[in-house]
Amino acid sequence: MKPRIFDLDRRQVLARLGASLGASAAGFMTAGAAPLPTAQVLLQAKPATLDLRPGRSATAIWELAAASHTRGVRLKRGDLCEVVFRNDLPVPLAPAWYGLNGAAVADPQRGRMPTAPGATETSTISISSAGTLLIDLRLFEGGLKQPSRPLPIIAAETSPIAVDRDEVLLIEEWHLRPDGAAVPPGQDPKDTTPLYTINGHTSFELSASGNQRLRLRFINGSQRSVLAIKLESHEVRVMALDGQPAEPFPARNGALVLAPGARADAFVDATKSAVFLLHDGKAAHTVGNLKVSGRFERSAPLEPARPLPSNDLPEKLDLKGALRFDVALGAPDTGWARTASFSTASLPAFRTKAGRTIVLALKNPAPVTTVFALHGHHFRLLDRLDDGWKPYWLDTLAIEPGQTERIAFAATSPGRWLIESVATDWAAPRLVRWYGVE
């Protein structure tokens, strides 16, 4: 399907961009003028279809697409990006960015109105970090008539990374009725069958030459399920989580466990053909394969990779002087609201002055695993004794029933930011609250 943004609205979009850039250029020589954007991205929320049942009619869905980008949007750290969002769906929407710290304009439902049907909105976003980001429409899922696809955003490092290939693997979950219709998350999935895809395909294939080093950016695009993805017969070396570099470590048994919305960058040296296995907590599913040709890129695999460049998050957190708050995920009468009824006039989960270290005790009182997502900042997962943290940063965390996890982050980005809570049940509502950094 040809994107409508290039048909009916191309002239309007280019005129808007030209006017914006022209105004910036005209004022560039004046004191305090805003810097010129270094990149532009045209986003479009639109109807689409997917071939989820080979040989049968396609399934109607909604998606967030990027014009001129067929394999996700590729930017680089340091870009000042002008984002033009066109809403060609019949409900008000705004895309939410995950993994992008400190960009207040990228966090909807904080007093900023969503884009009306048929309207176009322009914003400017600073890409402050390199990594694997994600944008989607999940904060408006209560109004979605079809399940929607998220869109990967790749922010490249400022210096080249020693890999032969850089590939995105977007894992998605669908619940199909017998007639092939897909049920959106937040609705009862009765009489549906779950189905999983990678990059929109029920049988995904990735080709490589022998001993090629692959950077695989795994994204759990499911809206509710914690998923484990495994590449058989290969060491999967984790290099980054949720868009932030980690101290490299091998994935246990070659499997990555990802909460909904979570991302993991892994390096794999392709040595033989193998299958991708996906486990949803109930059964393993073959969702694709790595096909290694007889041609070799080099005679032997490369040496283990060094850590990815830092995004300049703080090396240390002041746990002793931290402000501490208890947050019960999704608990009744604790301020959580469905996204459709959320208001910034509600009481915050907590407030803090900028520069303080925050420790949150996240308790899951639900009988099922619940997923927590933090906007505006990345956090460290603390050790059980609260005397240290895991060697990686996260923005999304799955918490098992009845368990409490403690996280810590440096509140460096002033503003009002969202936190999310959603149970790993397809019919469960997505709940939100906000916190303030002053």
RALINTA-V611218 format. One record per residue. N is the residue number from 1. RES is the residue in three letters. PHI is phi in whole degrees, -180 to 180 (NA if undefined). Layout:
# RALINTA-V611218
n->N res->RES phi->PHI
n->N res->RES phi->PHI
This chain:
# RALINTA-V611218
n->1 res->MET phi->NA
n->2 res->LYS phi->-77
n->3 res->PRO phi->-59
n->4 res->ARG phi->-66
n->5 res->ILE phi->-61
n->6 res->PHE phi->-95
n->7 res->ASP phi->-101
n->8 res->LEU phi->-69
n->9 res->ASP phi->-117
n->10 res->ARG phi->-58
n->11 res->ARG phi->-64
n->12 res->GLN phi->-65
n->13 res->VAL phi->-63
n->14 res->LEU phi->-65
n->15 res->ALA phi->-64
n->16 res->ARG phi->-63
n->17 res->LEU phi->-63
n->18 res->GLY phi->-63
n->19 res->ALA phi->-65
n->20 res->SER phi->-65
n->21 res->LEU phi->-68
n->22 res->GLY phi->-65
n->23 res->ALA phi->-65
n->24 res->SER phi->-64
n->25 res->ALA phi->-67
n->26 res->ALA phi->-65
n->27 res->GLY phi->-98
n->28 res->PHE phi->-64
n->29 res->MET phi->-84
n->30 res->THR phi->-87
n->31 res->ALA phi->-64
n->32 res->GLY phi->77
n->33 res->ALA phi->-66
n->34 res->ALA phi->-68
n->35 res->PRO phi->-68
n->36 res->LEU phi->-72
n->37 res->PRO phi->-61
n->38 res->THR phi->-104
n->39 res->ALA phi->-154
n->40 res->GLN phi->-129
n->41 res->VAL phi->-131
n->42 res->LEU phi->-102
n->43 res->LEU phi->-103
n->44 res->GLN phi->-143
n->45 res->ALA phi->-91
n->46 res->LYS phi->-154
n->47 res->PRO phi->-70
n->48 res->ALA phi->-156
n->49 res->THR phi->-137
n->50 res->LEU phi->-133
n->51 res->ASP phi->-87
n->52 res->LEU phi->-91
n->53 res->ARG phi->-129
n->54 res->PRO phi->-51
n->55 res->GLY phi->84
n->56 res->ARG phi->-125
n->57 res->SER phi->-64
n->58 res->ALA phi->-70
n->59 res->THR phi->-96
n->60 res->ALA phi->-76
n->61 res->ILE phi->-140
n->62 res->TRP phi->-115
n->63 res->GLU phi->-149
n->64 res->LEU phi->-104
n->65 res->ALA phi->-117
n->66 res->ALA phi->-121
n->67 res->ALA phi->-62
n->68 res->SER phi->71
n->69 res->HIS phi->-123
n->70 res->THR phi->-98
n->71 res->ARG phi->-129
n->72 res->GLY phi->91
n->73 res->VAL phi->-85
n->74 res->ARG phi->-113
n->75 res->LEU phi->-122
n->76 res->LYS phi->-143
n->77 res->ARG phi->-59
n->78 res->GLY phi->97
n->79 res->ASP phi->-65
n->80 res->LEU phi->-104
n->81 res->CYS phi->-105
n->82 res->GLU phi->-89
n->83 res->VAL phi->-108
n->84 res->VAL phi->-107
n->85 res->PHE phi->-110
n->86 res->ARG phi->-110
n->87 res->ASN phi->-101
n->88 res->ASP phi->-105
n->89 res->LEU phi->-113
n->90 res->PRO phi->-83
n->91 res->VAL phi->-132
n->92 res->PRO phi->-65
n->93 res->LEU phi->-146
n->94 res->ALA phi->-152
n->95 res->PRO phi->-76
n->96 res->ALA phi->-106
n->97 res->TRP phi->-99
n->98 res->TYR phi->-121
n->99 res->GLY phi->101
n->100 res->LEU phi->-104
n->101 res->ASN phi->-82
n->102 res->GLY phi->76
n->103 res->ALA phi->-95
n->104 res->ALA phi->-60
n->105 res->VAL phi->-65
n->106 res->ALA phi->-86
n->107 res->ASP phi->-109
n->108 res->PRO phi->-73
n->109 res->GLN phi->68
n->110 res->ARG phi->-111
n->111 res->GLY phi->103
n->112 res->ARG phi->-87
n->113 res->MET phi->-72
n->114 res->PRO phi->-70
n->115 res->THR phi->-80
n->116 res->ALA phi->-70
n->117 res->PRO phi->-56
n->118 res->GLY phi->80
n->119 res->ALA phi->-103
n->120 res->THR phi->-127
n->121 res->GLU phi->-131
n->122 res->THR phi->-119
n->123 res->SER phi->-142
n->124 res->THR phi->-119
n->125 res->ILE phi->-127
n->126 res->SER phi->-90
n->127 res->ILE phi->-90
n->128 res->SER phi->-83
n->129 res->SER phi->-132
n->130 res->ALA phi->-84
n->131 res->GLY phi->150
n->132 res->THR phi->-98
n->133 res->LEU phi->-108
n->134 res->LEU phi->-147
n->135 res->ILE phi->-126
n->136 res->ASP phi->-157
n->137 res->LEU phi->-108
n->138 res->ARG phi->-63
n->139 res->LEU phi->-73
n->140 res->PHE phi->-121
n->141 res->GLU phi->-67
n->142 res->GLY phi->-63
n->143 res->GLY phi->-104
n->144 res->LEU phi->-78
n->145 res->LYS phi->-87
n->146 res->GLN phi->-133
n->147 res->PRO phi->-64
n->148 res->SER phi->-116
n->149 res->ARG phi->-94
n->150 res->PRO phi->-80
n->151 res->LEU phi->-129
n->152 res->PRO phi->-69
n->153 res->ILE phi->-124
n->154 res->ILE phi->-106
n->155 res->ALA phi->-106
n->156 res->ALA phi->-75
n->157 res->GLU phi->-68
n->158 res->THR phi->-74
n->159 res->SER phi->-119
n->160 res->PRO phi->-61
n->161 res->ILE phi->-104
n->162 res->ALA phi->-78
n->163 res->VAL phi->-133
n->164 res->ASP phi->-86
n->165 res->ARG phi->-140
n->166 res->ASP phi->-131
n->167 res->GLU phi->-125
n->168 res->VAL phi->-96
n->169 res->LEU phi->-122
n->170 res->LEU phi->-90
n->171 res->ILE phi->-93
n->172 res->GLU phi->-132
n->173 res->GLU phi->-119
n->174 res->TRP phi->-130
n->175 res->HIS phi->-120
n->176 res->LEU phi->-107
n->177 res->ARG phi->-76
n->178 res->PRO phi->-56
n->179 res->ASP phi->-85
n->180 res->GLY phi->93
n->181 res->ALA phi->-71
n->182 res->ALA phi->-98
n->183 res->VAL phi->-93
n->184 res->PRO phi->-67
n->185 res->PRO phi->-64
n->186 res->GLY phi->93
n->187 res->GLN phi->-115
n->188 res->ASP phi->-64
n->189 res->PRO phi->-91
n->190 res->LYS phi->-55
n->191 res->ASP phi->64
n->192 res->THR phi->-111
n->193 res->THR phi->-117
n->194 res->PRO phi->-74
n->195 res->LEU phi->-144
n->196 res->TYR phi->-122
n->197 res->THR phi->-132
n->198 res->ILE phi->-119
n->199 res->ASN phi->53
n->200 res->GLY phi->82
n->201 res->HIS phi->-116
n->202 res->THR phi->-75
n->203 res->SER phi->-135
n->204 res->PHE phi->-94
n->205 res->GLU phi->-131
n->206 res->LEU phi->-120
n->207 res->SER phi->-100
n->208 res->ALA phi->-154
n->209 res->SER phi->-90
n->210 res->GLY phi->-59
n->211 res->ASN phi->66
n->212 res->GLN phi->-69
n->213 res->ARG phi->-93
n->214 res->LEU phi->-106
n->215 res->ARG phi->-98
n->216 res->LEU phi->-105
n->217 res->ARG phi->-99
n->218 res->PHE phi->-81
n->219 res->ILE phi->-130
n->220 res->ASN phi->-87
n->221 res->GLY phi->-85
n->222 res->SER phi->-65
n->223 res->GLN phi->-90
n->224 res->ARG phi->-139
n->225 res->SER phi->-99
n->226 res->VAL phi->-77
n->227 res->LEU phi->-126
n->228 res->ALA phi->-114
n->229 res->ILE phi->-116
n->230 res->LYS phi->-134
n->231 res->LEU phi->-106
n->232 res->GLU phi->-67
n->233 res->SER phi->66
n->234 res->HIS phi->-137
n->235 res->GLU phi->-81
n->236 res->VAL phi->-106
n->237 res->ARG phi->-101
n->238 res->VAL phi->-76
n->239 res->MET phi->-113
n->240 res->ALA phi->-156
n->241 res->LEU phi->-131
n->242 res->ASP phi->51
n->243 res->GLY phi->85
n->244 res->GLN phi->-121
n->245 res->PRO phi->-58
n->246 res->ALA phi->-122
n->247 res->GLU phi->-67
n->248 res->PRO phi->-56
n->249 res->PHE phi->-152
n->250 res->PRO phi->-77
n->251 res->ALA phi->-66
n->252 res->ARG phi->-64
n->253 res->ASN phi->56
n->254 res->GLY phi->74
n->255 res->ALA phi->-111
n->256 res->LEU phi->-110
n->257 res->VAL phi->-103
n->258 res->LEU phi->-125
n->259 res->ALA phi->-72
n->260 res->PRO phi->-56
n->261 res->GLY phi->89
n->262 res->ALA phi->-78
n->263 res->ARG phi->-130
n->264 res->ALA phi->-143
n->265 res->ASP phi->-94
n->266 res->ALA phi->-132
n->267 res->PHE phi->-99
n->268 res->VAL phi->-134
n->269 res->ASP phi->-93
n->270 res->ALA phi->-71
n->271 res->THR phi->-115
n->272 res->LYS phi->-157
n->273 res->SER phi->-67
n->274 res->ALA phi->-158
n->275 res->VAL phi->-108
n->276 res->PHE phi->-93
n->277 res->LEU phi->-109
n->278 res->LEU phi->-118
n->279 res->HIS phi->-116
n->280 res->ASP phi->-102
n->281 res->GLY phi->93
n->282 res->LYS phi->-119
n->283 res->ALA phi->-157
n->284 res->ALA phi->-94
n->285 res->HIS phi->-127
n->286 res->THR phi->-81
n->287 res->VAL phi->-116
n->288 res->GLY phi->172
n->289 res->ASN phi->-150
n->290 res->LEU phi->-100
n->291 res->LYS phi->-108
n->292 res->VAL phi->-100
n->293 res->SER phi->-78
n->294 res->GLY phi->-76
n->295 res->ARG phi->-83
n->296 res->PHE phi->-105
n->297 res->GLU phi->-70
n->298 res->ARG phi->-155
n->299 res->SER phi->-72
n->300 res->ALA phi->-147
n->301 res->PRO phi->-61
n->302 res->LEU phi->-68
n->303 res->GLU phi->-66
n->304 res->PRO phi->-53
n->305 res->ALA phi->-73
n->306 res->ARG phi->-80
n->307 res->PRO phi->-58
n->308 res->LEU phi->-69
n->309 res->PRO phi->-58
n->310 res->SER phi->-68
n->311 res->ASN phi->-96
n->312 res->ASP phi->69
n->313 res->LEU phi->-72
n->314 res->PRO phi->-62
n->315 res->GLU phi->-72
n->316 res->LYS phi->-129
n->317 res->LEU phi->-124
n->318 res->ASP phi->-83
n->319 res->LEU phi->-70
n->320 res->LYS phi->-65
n->321 res->GLY phi->-97
n->322 res->ALA phi->-74
n->323 res->LEU phi->-82
n->324 res->ARG phi->-121
n->325 res->PHE phi->-137
n->326 res->ASP phi->-97
n->327 res->VAL phi->-131
n->328 res->ALA phi->-89
n->329 res->LEU phi->-74
n->330 res->GLY phi->65
n->331 res->ALA phi->-69
n->332 res->PRO phi->-61
n->333 res->ASP phi->60
n->334 res->THR phi->-121
n->335 res->GLY phi->98
n->336 res->TRP phi->-71
n->337 res->ALA phi->-137
n->338 res->ARG phi->-61
n->339 res->THR phi->-59
n->340 res->ALA phi->-70
n->341 res->SER phi->-111
n->342 res->PHE phi->-68
n->343 res->SER phi->-139
n->344 res->THR phi->-71
n->345 res->ALA phi->-79
n->346 res->SER phi->-71
n->347 res->LEU phi->-71
n->348 res->PRO phi->-75
n->349 res->ALA phi->-66
n->350 res->PHE phi->-168
n->351 res->ARG phi->-130
n->352 res->THR phi->-154
n->353 res->LYS phi->-81
n->354 res->ALA phi->-61
n->355 res->GLY phi->99
n->356 res->ARG phi->-82
n->357 res->THR phi->-87
n->358 res->ILE phi->-113
n->359 res->VAL phi->-116
n->360 res->LEU phi->-110
n->361 res->ALA phi->-95
n->362 res->LEU phi->-95
n->363 res->LYS phi->-106
n->364 res->ASN phi->-106
n->365 res->PRO phi->-83
n->366 res->ALA phi->-77
n->367 res->PRO phi->-81
n->368 res->VAL phi->-130
n->369 res->THR phi->-59
n->370 res->THR phi->-123
n->371 res->VAL phi->-106
n->372 res->PHE phi->-112
n->373 res->ALA phi->-132
n->374 res->LEU phi->-109
n->375 res->HIS phi->-96
n->376 res->GLY phi->88
n->377 res->HIS phi->-148
n->378 res->HIS phi->-102
n->379 res->PHE phi->-130
n->380 res->ARG phi->-98
n->381 res->LEU phi->-87
n->382 res->LEU phi->-80
n->383 res->ASP phi->-67
n->384 res->ARG phi->-60
n->385 res->LEU phi->-85
n->386 res->ASP phi->61
n->387 res->ASP phi->-116
n->388 res->GLY phi->178
n->389 res->TRP phi->-144
n->390 res->LYS phi->-69
n->391 res->PRO phi->-81
n->392 res->TYR phi->-158
n->393 res->TRP phi->-109
n->394 res->LEU phi->-137
n->395 res->ASP phi->-125
n->396 res->THR phi->-139
n->397 res->LEU phi->-147
n->398 res->ALA phi->-96
n->399 res->ILE phi->-121
n->400 res->GLU phi->-71
n->401 res->PRO phi->-56
n->402 res->GLY phi->74
n->403 res->GLN phi->-97
n->404 res->THR phi->-124
n->405 res->GLU phi->-116
n->406 res->ARG phi->-111
n->407 res->ILE phi->-127
n->408 res->ALA phi->-140
n->409 res->PHE phi->-151
n->410 res->ALA phi->-93
n->411 res->ALA phi->-79
n->412 res->THR phi->-104
n->413 res->SER phi->-114
n->414 res->PRO phi->-63
n->415 res->GLY phi->139
n->416 res->ARG phi->-103
n->417 res->TRP phi->-127
n->418 res->LEU phi->-88
n->419 res->ILE phi->-125
n->420 res->GLU phi->-122
n->421 res->SER phi->-141
n->422 res->VAL phi->-149
n->423 res->ALA phi->-76
n->424 res->THR phi->-83
n->425 res->ASP phi->-138
n->426 res->TRP phi->-55
n->427 res->ALA phi->-87
n->428 res->ALA phi->-69
n->429 res->PRO phi->-78
n->430 res->ARG phi->-85
n->431 res->LEU phi->-116
n->432 res->VAL phi->-138
n->433 res->ARG phi->-139
n->434 res->TRP phi->-136
n->435 res->TYR phi->-133
n->436 res->GLY phi->-118
n->437 res->VAL phi->-120
n->438 res->GLU phi->-111
